[in-house]
Amino acid sequence: MSMVQAYLGELEQEAKTTKKFLDRLPEDKLTWKPHEKSMTAGQLALHIANIPGGIATMASEDEVPAPDFEKGFPQPSSKAEVLDAFETSLSTARSILPTFDDAKLGATWRIVHEGSPLLELPRGAMLRVIMLNHLYHHRGQFGVYLRLLGAKVPSAYGPSGDEAPDFMAG
């Protein structure tokens, strides 16, 4: 199995869990946030939804400009917008990732600012850290949002306090 096949398999497995989390976003709490410095629940959910496709698209380039974090994150107008974005994002990742062979995964990928590299790492490491690990980090963060909002938190790798893992259901 190639590295990209392993990443795709992991993304497919984790997409099921991520969708469970996004499905629990309360429609009437899209603009809620736990702290003034935090993203809103809708912004965080939309960010999570956009990670697979956005990062796969970035990975298809050898270098990309540094992101502008000052502009903030878009605010969705509905939960349907978040769920549609997630499906589109997964579709994008599913179409781009299979084009990477092991040589491309081993090639250097960069974030640059004014021509100078800010971050350089093998493309495969970029996918591991910025696509997959980043997704899991924000999904865990979103689980805390769900708890604070009084929504039921889905299980991920074990029980959540609200439900047993899927492998124990039945």
FENPE-V239402 format. One record per residue. RES is the residue in three letters. SS is DSSP state (H for helix, E for strand, L for the rest). PHI is phi in whole degrees, 0 to 359 (999 if undefined). NEAR is the number of other ideal C-beta (glycine too) atoms within 10 Angstrom. Layout:
BEGIN
RES/SS/PHI/NEAR, RES/SS/PHI/NEAR
END
This chain:
BEGIN
MET/L/999/7, SER/L/284/12, MET/H/299/17, VAL/H/293/20, GLN/H/296/11, ALA/H/295/12, TYR/H/297/20, LEU/H/297/17, GLY/H/299/11, GLU/H/294/14, LEU/H/300/21, GLU/H/297/12, GLN/H/297/10, GLU/H/288/16, ALA/H/299/18, LYS/H/298/10, THR/H/291/17, THR/H/300/24, LYS/H/297/16, LYS/H/301/18, PHE/H/295/22, LEU/H/296/20, ASP/H/298/13, ARG/L/274/19, LEU/L/299/26, PRO/L/291/15, GLU/H/305/10, ASP/H/272/9, LYS/H/237/18, LEU/L/300/20, THR/L/261/11, TRP/L/288/14, LYS/L/216/16, PRO/L/283/15, HIS/L/202/6, GLU/L/300/5, LYS/L/272/6, SER/L/272/13, MET/L/290/20, THR/L/288/18, ALA/H/301/25, GLY/H/293/25, GLN/H/298/19, LEU/H/295/21, ALA/H/298/28, LEU/H/293/24, HIS/H/299/21, ILE/H/302/25, ALA/H/301/26, ASN/H/274/19, ILE/H/300/24, PRO/H/304/27, GLY/H/290/22, GLY/H/296/18, ILE/H/286/23, ALA/H/299/23, THR/H/297/15, MET/H/300/20, ALA/H/293/23, SER/L/286/16, GLU/L/261/11, ASP/L/280/12, GLU/E/210/14, VAL/E/227/16, PRO/E/290/12, ALA/L/299/13, PRO/L/294/11, ASP/L/263/7, PHE/H/288/7, GLU/H/294/5, LYS/H/284/7, GLY/L/79/9, PHE/L/245/14, PRO/L/295/13, GLN/L/259/13, PRO/L/288/23, SER/L/264/10, SER/L/201/12, LYS/H/294/21, ALA/H/301/10, GLU/H/299/17, VAL/H/295/25, LEU/H/294/17, ASP/H/296/13, ALA/H/298/21, PHE/H/295/23, GLU/H/297/13, THR/H/296/14, SER/H/297/22, LEU/H/298/20, SER/H/299/12, THR/H/297/18, ALA/H/298/25, ARG/H/296/16, SER/H/273/11, ILE/H/276/18, LEU/H/302/21, PRO/H/295/12, THR/H/280/11, PHE/L/268/22, ASP/L/265/12, ASP/H/298/11, ALA/H/295/8, LYS/H/294/17, LEU/H/295/21, GLY/H/276/13, ALA/L/287/13, THR/E/287/13, TRP/E/242/23, ARG/E/224/16, ILE/E/253/17, VAL/E/236/15, HIS/E/224/11, GLU/L/52/7, GLY/L/84/6, SER/E/257/8, PRO/E/290/12, LEU/E/260/11, LEU/E/212/15, GLU/E/226/12, LEU/E/199/15, PRO/E/299/14, ARG/H/305/23, GLY/H/298/20, ALA/H/292/13, MET/H/300/21, LEU/H/295/27, ARG/H/296/18, VAL/H/279/14, ILE/H/273/19, MET/H/269/22, LEU/H/283/17, ASN/H/299/11, HIS/H/299/15, LEU/H/300/20, TYR/H/293/16, HIS/H/302/13, HIS/H/288/18, ARG/H/294/21, GLY/H/296/11, GLN/H/302/15, PHE/H/295/22, GLY/H/300/19, VAL/H/294/11, TYR/H/303/24, LEU/H/301/21, ARG/H/299/14, LEU/H/296/13, LEU/H/276/16, GLY/L/84/8, ALA/L/278/18, LYS/L/285/12, VAL/L/271/20, PRO/L/292/22, SER/L/286/19, ALA/L/242/18, TYR/L/248/8, GLY/L/197/9, PRO/L/296/12, SER/L/258/18, GLY/L/104/9, ASP/L/249/13, GLU/L/204/14, ALA/L/280/12, PRO/L/297/14, ASP/H/305/13, PHE/H/291/8, MET/H/255/10, ALA/L/290/8, GLY/L/124/5
END
